[in-house]
Amino acid sequence: MLLDAIVLAGGRSSRLSGTPKAALLYRGETLLARTVAAAANAQRVVVVADVAALGLTDDLPDHVLVTREQPPFAGPAAAIGAGMAMLEESDFVLVLACDMPEVGGAVRRLLAALRPEIDGVVAIDERQHPQPLVAVYRTGLLRAELTKRSGALPGLSVRALTSGVRLEPVIVPSGSTDDVDTWTDAARYGITHPPATVSKGTA
């Protein structure tokens, strides 16, 4: 099975006062670098963010592609559309938000459960909630859903975008989908502020 990946890293980080989540440091790595590393099994990886403005170009391996949703800050569905536009055909595409420090454990569980005949898999957290930004989608089906909603992607939720895709639920390790939305969340991980050179309000 051919797998691609899209990493979403272009939100406003409004509850972090505009400090970009992608640039937060955890165990010596940025959250962007950790998320890209979690997608290491993918043949192609697209990061959807203004990586240059974030000062994170050096955090990405040479093979990683970069793009941006239009208009900027149009939301995750638009970002997925921008990422898909950079990819050729594959069997499945892994979609990840960049704000989960331990997402690698969830990705390993998802890929272990993936089978050629299914539409995809979605992480189920310890509260029994599906996490559509920690999921693997059959590429053709996700592309079809994007095409159907091509004029309405800005502001659309990922749940609405993927409502027509039947994903198999996969229980993932506890905490592996916990995200960093606030400085209280960040403190639980001992996450520090990014370098002062990173521009606020760009991710």
LINJOUR-V485574 format. One record per pair of residues at least 12 apart in sequence whose C-alpha atoms are under 6 Angstrom apart, sorted by the first residue. I is the first residue (numbers start at 1). GAP is how many residues later the second one is. If there is no record, write none. Layout:
i->I gap->GAP
i->I gap->GAP
This chain:
i->1 gap->90
i->2 gap->88
i->2 gap->89
i->3 gap->39
i->3 gap->89
i->3 gap->90
i->4 gap->38
i->4 gap->39
i->4 gap->40
i->4 gap->41
i->4 gap->89
i->5 gap->37
i->5 gap->40
i->5 gap->88
i->5 gap->89
i->5 gap->90
i->6 gap->39
i->6 gap->40
i->6 gap->41
i->6 gap->77
i->6 gap->89
i->7 gap->40
i->7 gap->89
i->7 gap->90
i->8 gap->40
i->8 gap->89
i->8 gap->90
i->9 gap->13
i->9 gap->39
i->9 gap->40
i->9 gap->89
i->10 gap->39
i->10 gap->193
i->11 gap->62
i->11 gap->192
i->12 gap->189
i->12 gap->191
i->15 gap->167
i->16 gap->166
i->18 gap->182
i->18 gap->183
i->19 gap->181
i->20 gap->183
i->21 gap->78
i->23 gap->171
i->24 gap->169
i->24 gap->170
i->25 gap->166
i->25 gap->167
i->26 gap->165
i->32 gap->66
i->33 gap->26
i->35 gap->63
i->38 gap->66
i->45 gap->19
i->46 gap->18
i->46 gap->19
i->46 gap->20
i->46 gap->37
i->47 gap->19
i->48 gap->18
i->48 gap->19
i->48 gap->20
i->49 gap->19
i->54 gap->144
i->54 gap->145
i->55 gap->143
i->69 gap->13
i->74 gap->80
i->74 gap->81
i->75 gap->79
i->75 gap->80
i->77 gap->76
i->77 gap->79
i->77 gap->81
i->78 gap->75
i->78 gap->76
i->91 gap->47
i->91 gap->48
i->92 gap->45
i->92 gap->46
i->92 gap->47
i->93 gap->43
i->93 gap->44
i->93 gap->46
i->94 gap->41
i->94 gap->42
i->95 gap->38
i->95 gap->39
i->95 gap->40
i->96 gap->37
i->96 gap->38
i->97 gap->36
i->99 gap->80
i->99 gap->81
i->100 gap->77
i->100 gap->78
i->100 gap->79
i->102 gap->74
i->103 gap->73
i->103 gap->74
i->105 gap->71
i->106 gap->66
i->106 gap->70
i->119 gap->19
i->119 gap->47
i->119 gap->48
i->120 gap->16
i->120 gap->17
i->120 gap->18
i->120 gap->47
i->121 gap->14
i->121 gap->15
i->121 gap->46
i->121 gap->47
i->121 gap->48
i->122 gap->13
i->122 gap->45
i->122 gap->47
i->122 gap->48
i->123 gap->47
i->123 gap->48
i->123 gap->49
i->124 gap->46
i->124 gap->47
i->126 gap->48
